[in-house]
Structures are given as structure tokens and as C-alpha cells.
Amino acid sequence: RPGRTVAAGPTRAPTMGDAAVPENAESSATSAIRGPTAAWPGTGCTTMTTADPDGSAGSPAGSVLDLYRLDHPSAANAVEIFAGDWSSTLPDEVGVDTGGFAPLFDDDRITWMVETLGGVTGQRILELGPLEGGHTWALEARHGAGEIVAIEANQRAYLRCLVAKEIMGSTRSRFLLGDFNRYMADGGERFDLVVACGVLYHMEEPARHIGLLCQSADSVFVWTHYYDREIVEANPNLARKFTAETEVEVDGHRHTVHRQDYLDALGWGGFCGAGRPSANWLELDDIWALFDRNGFDIVDTGFHNDSHGHGPALAFVARRR
């Protein structure tokens, strides 16, 4: 875009979902930054090879000196650490293009959630899977949340959250690295609201996860994919990812979970699914039943999308009775 500094990385088709991989990027997407690159040990992150002040070639590829940036400090430099991995686009006023594809810093789902709840001003919010902190920033800067604790399990996504937090100047948000289900299971903290956008369909035990959501706050926002046999089987690319279904019982509720394998998505550096090769999807009726069994009513639903490339999806707000 005019007036924006572009961080190197592939261009991908926009999608509103926080899916594990863009619809047209099922294979590995590692991109060079500018000039020769070297691996950041232990992360697989590519970094720019520095040049001598006279413009001659810098240190050999693989040198620790490749980790240094000797140009003028900028937000773009920080973004480029993870070039090719970003899912989110930053707001236009930042003037830096991440190469991402999803407008998560300006997401209509969050605006809808806030309006449905009647506002979140001053509230303590637990956010699960912030990815790159787009929703976190919007809740704080645009909607006046009092405090946000955002928990991310993916190490590289967690670091991108910290980059975005620094660029955007957030002060009332705290990012933690680890398993949010373990955090909620400890039961030590209560929140006004849990935001679970794009996480339910990444769970191995989705019914248990819903129970943890409901014990952590009196209001819950969810955006998720769900399993619908007719829709899935009509899409061969989607159907091939579902390899098994199992009858389970959780807290007296018998239901079927449908295993979805991530397949080629695991080869993308920006992968943002769970830390396992597969997840279990719920059918929509079972999602409703599990919230009901946990004492929650569905206040409203929105963003119904039966044609989403990663599977049918919707958003909803639930409140304790």
C-alpha cells in the first residue's frame, strides 16, 4: 500500500478465520528477507545478513553477526524477524505491511461481540490463542477493556504478539506462553469475559475445554468451525482431513468427536493450530448442549458461514444463567 513499509513475505488470500493455514498456502512458506539469510538457531527464523559500512558483503551465512540489524531502528525491522509467518495485517496508520492476510486488528467479530455484550469497558478479559495480539489490542485500545490476560501456546506466535504489543503501545495487556487449558483448570482467577476466537476446533478434548471456559467467566465469546457431515463431504479437500470419528462421554453427555488432521498445514512456519497433528471437532448441536449443561444460555449467534474453505463456522456469545 502507498506509504507503507513492506516486510518481506508471501502474499495470501484474505480470510476472516483464524485457521491453521490460509486456504491457498497448504505447503511450507519460508521467505527470504533482503539479501542472504541465515537460520536463527533453534527457531528456524530467517534473518538478514548484515553488510559492512562500505557496502561490501557482510559475515558469512550462519554467523552470529547475522542476528544484528545495523540499519535505522524501525517497526518494520521487528516485523521482519518473522517474515513469511504473519497472519495479521497491522492497522494502516502503523505504516508497516506484515505480508499477512487477515485484518485481525480491525475484526468485525470483536466489534459484534462487544455490542452484543453491551460493552466491555473496564472488564478483566481472558483471551485464548491471541495469535499476534490483534484482538487483544482492539479490546484494549478501541473498546476500553480494563485488563487482558492473553495466553498463547505457539512460541513463535507468542513472540509475534510481543512485537505487535510494542509496535501498538498496549499497556493493559499481558501475554503468557503456555497451555490455556491448564491455566483455566487451576481455577485461581476469575474473569468477566473469556474470548475464545478460533480455538475450539483445535482442541483434542473440546467438551472439557467448554467446561473450562464456563468455569472461568460469566460471559464467553466463541468463534469456531464445527462438523457438519453434509457440508464436509461435499468438499473433497476438506473431507480428506477428517479421518475418524469416536463416541465419547464427558460429564454425562454422550457425543461424537470428528478427528481432523492438519496434514500439509504443519509445514507452514506460520501454523497456528494446536500443538498436536490433529484435533477433534464437535457438531453444532453438541456445542449447544455442552454450554447448556454448564449452565450457560446462548445470547446470540452471528457470522454464519457454511462455505468457509476450512469448514462451516459461526460466532456466538454465551452467558451464565
HELIX and SHEET records of a PDB file:
HELIX    1   1 VAL A   64  LEU A   67  5                                   4    
HELIX    2   2 ALA A   75  GLU A   80  1                                   6    
HELIX    3   3 ASP A   92  VAL A   94  5                                   3    
HELIX    4   4 LEU A  104  ASP A  106  5                                   3    
HELIX    5   5 ASP A  108  LEU A  117  1                                  10    
HELIX    6   6 GLY A  134  TRP A  137  1                                   4    
HELIX    7   7 ALA A  138  ARG A  142  3                                   5    
HELIX    8   8 GLN A  155  MET A  168  1                                  14    
HELIX    9   9 PHE A  180  ASP A  186  1                                   7    
HELIX   10  10 LEU A  200  HIS A  202  5                                   3    
HELIX   11  11 PRO A  206  SER A  216  1                                  11    
HELIX   12  12 ARG A  229  GLU A  233  1                                   5    
HELIX   13  13 PRO A  236  ALA A  239  1                                   4    
HELIX   14  14 LEU A  263  GLY A  267  5                                   5    
HELIX   15  15 LEU A  284  ARG A  293  1                                  10    
SHEET    1   A 2 THR A   5  VAL A   6  0                                        
SHEET    2   A 2 VAL A  96  ASP A  97  1                                        
SHEET    1   B 2 THR A  37  TRP A  40  0                                        
SHEET    2   B 2 CYS A  45  MET A  48 -1                                        
SHEET    1   C 7 SER A 173  LEU A 177  0                                        
SHEET    2   C 7 GLU A 147  GLU A 152  1                                        
SHEET    3   C 7 ARG A 124  LEU A 128  1                                        
SHEET    4   C 7 PHE A 191  CYS A 197  1                                        
SHEET    5   C 7 ALA A 217  HIS A 225  1                                        
SHEET    6   C 7 ALA A 313  ARG A 320 -1                                        
SHEET    7   C 7 PHE A 296  ASN A 305 -1                                        
SHEET    1   D 3 PHE A 242  VAL A 250  0                                        
SHEET    2   D 3 HIS A 253  ASP A 261 -1                                        
SHEET    3   D 3 SER A 278  TRP A 281 -1                                        
END                                                                             
